[in-house]
Amino acid sequence: MRINYISRDGRRKQAGFSLLEIVIVASIVLAATAAAVLNILPSIKSSRSNAGMEIVLGELRRAHERAVDERRIYRVTFAAPNSIQVDVGTVGIVGSTVTGSAPNFVPAQTALTLPGSVQFVVVPGIPTNPLFTPDGLGRGANAIDFDLASGGGGMQIYFQPDGRALDVGNRLNDGVAYLAEPNDLSSSRAVSLYGSTGRAKGWILSTSNGAVKWTQ
Protein backbone atom coordinates (compact mmCIF):
# COMPACT_ATOMS: atom_id res chain seq x y z
CA MET A 1 0.00 0.00 0.00
CA ARG A 2 1.37 3.44 -0.95
CA ILE A 3 0.76 6.64 1.02
CA ASN A 4 0.84 10.08 -0.60
CA TYR A 5 2.44 12.92 1.37
CA ILE A 6 3.89 16.41 0.85
CA SER A 7 7.61 16.76 1.49
CA ARG A 8 9.22 19.81 3.15
CA ASP A 9 10.10 21.22 -0.22
CA GLY A 10 6.43 21.11 -1.22
CA ARG A 11 6.69 18.17 -3.59
CA ARG A 12 4.13 15.37 -3.60
CA LYS A 13 5.73 11.99 -2.86
CA GLN A 14 4.71 8.35 -2.17
CA ALA A 15 5.92 5.93 0.51
CA GLY A 16 5.25 2.26 1.31
CA PHE A 17 4.71 -0.77 -0.91
CA SER A 18 2.38 -1.44 -3.77
CA LEU A 19 0.00 -4.40 -3.66
CA LEU A 20 2.05 -6.09 -6.36
CA GLU A 21 5.23 -5.76 -4.33
CA ILE A 22 3.53 -7.24 -1.26
CA VAL A 23 2.23 -10.18 -3.30
CA ILE A 24 5.71 -10.85 -4.71
CA VAL A 25 7.35 -10.78 -1.26
CA ALA A 26 4.64 -13.05 0.20
CA SER A 27 5.11 -15.52 -2.67
CA ILE A 28 8.85 -15.64 -2.05
CA VAL A 29 8.33 -16.26 1.68
CA LEU A 30 5.80 -19.04 1.01
CA ALA A 31 8.10 -20.71 -1.53
CA ALA A 32 11.02 -20.60 0.90
CA THR A 33 8.86 -22.02 3.70
CA ALA A 34 7.58 -24.84 1.48
CA ALA A 35 11.13 -25.72 0.43
CA ALA A 36 12.26 -25.79 4.06
CA VAL A 37 9.38 -28.08 5.04
CA LEU A 38 10.14 -30.47 2.18
CA ASN A 39 13.76 -30.65 3.27
CA ILE A 40 12.84 -31.25 6.92
CA LEU A 41 10.19 -33.97 6.39
CA PRO A 42 12.65 -36.77 5.48
CA SER A 43 14.68 -35.97 8.59
CA ILE A 44 11.57 -36.11 10.77
CA LYS A 45 10.56 -39.48 9.31
CA SER A 46 14.09 -40.83 9.74
CA SER A 47 14.13 -39.66 13.35
CA ARG A 48 10.82 -41.41 14.10
CA SER A 49 12.00 -44.65 12.48
CA ASN A 50 15.26 -44.54 14.43
CA ALA A 51 13.32 -43.98 17.64
CA GLY A 52 11.09 -46.97 16.83
CA MET A 53 14.11 -49.17 16.18
CA GLU A 54 15.66 -48.13 19.50
CA ILE A 55 12.43 -49.00 21.32
CA VAL A 56 12.44 -52.52 19.85
CA LEU A 57 16.15 -53.00 20.54
CA GLY A 58 15.77 -51.72 24.07
CA GLU A 59 12.90 -54.06 24.91
CA LEU A 60 14.66 -57.13 23.49
CA ARG A 61 17.93 -56.34 25.21
CA ARG A 62 16.31 -55.63 28.56
CA ALA A 63 14.26 -58.81 28.40
CA HIS A 64 17.40 -60.80 27.56
CA GLU A 65 19.45 -59.25 30.38
CA ARG A 66 16.72 -59.62 32.98
CA ALA A 67 16.06 -63.24 32.03
CA VAL A 68 19.73 -64.03 32.72
CA ASP A 69 20.06 -61.86 35.84
CA GLU A 70 16.82 -62.99 37.48
CA ARG A 71 16.89 -66.61 36.24
CA ARG A 72 13.42 -66.12 34.83
CA ILE A 73 11.78 -66.57 31.43
CA TYR A 74 10.84 -63.32 29.73
CA ARG A 75 8.31 -63.42 26.93
CA VAL A 76 8.24 -60.63 24.33
CA THR A 77 5.13 -60.43 22.15
CA PHE A 78 4.96 -58.28 19.01
CA ALA A 79 1.52 -57.13 17.91
CA ALA A 80 0.76 -55.48 14.58
CA PRO A 81 0.64 -52.72 13.74
CA ASN A 82 2.84 -51.08 16.36
CA SER A 83 3.02 -52.52 19.88
CA ILE A 84 5.26 -54.72 22.04
CA GLN A 85 4.30 -56.48 25.28
CA VAL A 86 6.77 -57.94 27.76
CA ASP A 87 5.69 -60.59 30.29
CA VAL A 88 7.75 -62.23 33.00
CA GLY A 89 7.46 -65.89 33.93
CA THR A 90 8.21 -67.78 37.11
CA VAL A 91 11.79 -68.60 38.05
CA GLY A 92 13.27 -70.62 35.22
CA ILE A 93 15.60 -73.59 35.07
CA VAL A 94 18.16 -73.95 32.33
CA GLY A 95 16.81 -76.54 29.90
CA SER A 96 13.23 -76.23 31.14
CA THR A 97 10.23 -75.68 28.86
CA VAL A 98 9.61 -72.13 27.77
CA THR A 99 5.88 -71.73 28.03
CA GLY A 100 4.34 -73.23 31.12
CA SER A 101 0.72 -72.42 31.80
CA ALA A 102 -0.70 -69.00 31.03
CA PRO A 103 -1.02 -67.91 34.71
CA ASN A 104 2.74 -68.31 35.07
CA PHE A 105 3.28 -65.13 33.04
CA VAL A 106 2.43 -61.71 34.38
CA PRO A 107 2.88 -58.37 32.61
CA ALA A 108 6.27 -56.87 33.35
CA GLN A 109 5.07 -53.50 32.11
CA THR A 110 2.38 -51.95 29.96
CA ALA A 111 2.58 -52.45 26.21
CA LEU A 112 4.82 -50.01 24.37
CA THR A 113 3.89 -48.47 21.02
CA LEU A 114 6.10 -47.24 18.21
CA PRO A 115 6.31 -43.46 17.76
CA GLY A 116 4.13 -41.48 15.38
CA SER A 117 2.98 -43.38 12.31
CA VAL A 118 5.85 -45.90 12.45
CA GLN A 119 4.53 -49.47 12.15
CA PHE A 120 5.76 -53.01 11.84
CA VAL A 121 5.56 -53.18 8.08
CA VAL A 122 7.47 -54.47 5.05
CA VAL A 123 7.77 -51.73 2.45
CA PRO A 124 8.17 -53.07 -1.11
CA GLY A 125 11.75 -52.63 -2.27
CA ILE A 126 13.65 -54.00 0.74
CA PRO A 127 16.17 -56.79 -0.01
CA THR A 128 14.53 -60.23 -0.11
CA ASN A 129 17.57 -62.30 -1.07
CA PRO A 130 18.83 -64.09 2.09
CA LEU A 131 22.34 -62.95 1.19
CA PHE A 132 21.27 -59.35 1.80
CA THR A 133 18.62 -59.52 4.54
CA PRO A 134 19.56 -58.42 8.09
CA ASP A 135 22.05 -60.99 9.41
CA GLY A 136 21.02 -63.20 6.48
CA LEU A 137 17.76 -64.08 8.22
CA GLY A 138 14.53 -64.74 6.28
CA ARG A 139 13.42 -63.22 2.99
CA GLY A 140 11.69 -60.04 4.11
CA ALA A 141 8.30 -61.71 3.71
CA ASN A 142 6.70 -60.71 7.04
CA ALA A 143 6.93 -57.52 9.06
CA ILE A 144 7.24 -59.61 12.24
CA ASP A 145 9.20 -62.65 11.18
CA PHE A 146 10.45 -64.78 14.08
CA ASP A 147 10.31 -68.58 14.43
CA LEU A 148 12.23 -68.88 11.16
CA ALA A 149 13.15 -72.48 12.00
CA SER A 150 9.49 -73.39 11.64
CA GLY A 151 8.66 -71.26 8.62
CA GLY A 152 8.66 -67.74 10.03
CA GLY A 153 5.89 -65.30 10.88
CA GLY A 154 6.16 -65.88 14.64
CA MET A 155 5.42 -62.98 16.97
CA GLN A 156 6.68 -64.26 20.34
CA ILE A 157 10.15 -64.69 21.81
CA TYR A 158 10.98 -66.52 25.04
CA PHE A 159 14.26 -65.35 26.58
CA GLN A 160 15.81 -68.04 28.77
CA PRO A 161 17.92 -67.92 31.95
CA ASP A 162 20.88 -69.24 29.93
CA GLY A 163 20.68 -66.31 27.50
CA ARG A 164 19.08 -68.12 24.56
CA ALA A 165 15.94 -66.95 22.76
CA LEU A 166 13.49 -69.75 21.97
CA ASP A 167 10.11 -70.08 20.30
CA VAL A 168 7.03 -71.70 21.78
CA GLY A 169 8.27 -75.11 20.59
CA ASN A 170 11.63 -74.79 22.40
CA ARG A 171 13.50 -74.20 19.14
CA LEU A 172 16.16 -71.51 18.77
CA ASN A 173 14.27 -68.41 17.70
CA ASP A 174 16.06 -66.54 14.92
CA GLY A 175 14.12 -63.74 13.28
CA VAL A 176 13.69 -60.14 12.15
CA ALA A 177 11.20 -57.36 12.82
CA TYR A 178 10.81 -54.68 10.13
CA LEU A 179 9.45 -51.22 10.82
CA ALA A 180 8.90 -48.08 8.77
CA GLU A 181 6.55 -45.26 7.89
CA PRO A 182 3.97 -46.96 5.62
CA ASN A 183 4.86 -46.70 1.90
CA ASP A 184 8.16 -44.92 2.66
CA LEU A 185 11.05 -47.22 1.72
CA SER A 186 13.75 -44.83 2.93
CA SER A 187 12.35 -44.92 6.48
CA SER A 188 12.73 -48.72 6.75
CA ARG A 189 14.52 -50.12 9.79
CA ALA A 190 14.97 -53.67 11.07
CA VAL A 191 15.93 -55.52 14.23
CA SER A 192 17.45 -59.00 13.96
CA LEU A 193 17.73 -61.65 16.65
CA TYR A 194 19.93 -64.73 16.98
CA GLY A 195 18.31 -67.38 19.13
CA SER A 196 21.56 -69.08 20.17
CA THR A 197 22.86 -65.94 21.91
CA GLY A 198 19.71 -63.82 22.34
CA ARG A 199 21.61 -60.96 20.72
CA ALA A 200 19.59 -58.25 18.94
CA LYS A 201 20.98 -55.83 16.36
CA GLY A 202 19.55 -52.78 14.64
CA TRP A 203 19.68 -52.12 10.89
CA ILE A 204 19.07 -49.07 8.67
CA LEU A 205 18.10 -49.30 5.02
CA SER A 206 20.43 -47.19 2.89
CA THR A 207 21.08 -46.53 -0.77
CA SER A 208 24.61 -46.61 -2.13
CA ASN A 209 25.41 -46.30 -5.86
CA GLY A 210 21.78 -47.11 -6.61
CA ALA A 211 21.83 -50.32 -4.51
CA VAL A 212 19.49 -50.71 -1.56
CA LYS A 213 21.10 -52.49 1.39
CA TRP A 214 20.92 -52.93 5.15
CA THR A 215 23.66 -51.35 7.25
CA GLN A 216 24.29 -51.14 10.97
Secondary structure, DSSP 8 states (H G I E B T S, - for coil): -EEEEE-TTS-EEEEE--HHHHHHHHHHHHHHHHHHHHHHHHHHHHHHHHHHHHHHHHHHHHHHHHHHHHTEEEEEEEETTTEEEEEEEEE--TT--S---GGG-EESS--EE-STT-EE---TTS--STTTSGGG-S-S--SEEB-GGGTS-B-EEEE-TTS-EE-TTS-B--EEEEEESTT-GGG-EEEEEETTTTEEEEEEEEEETTEEEEE-
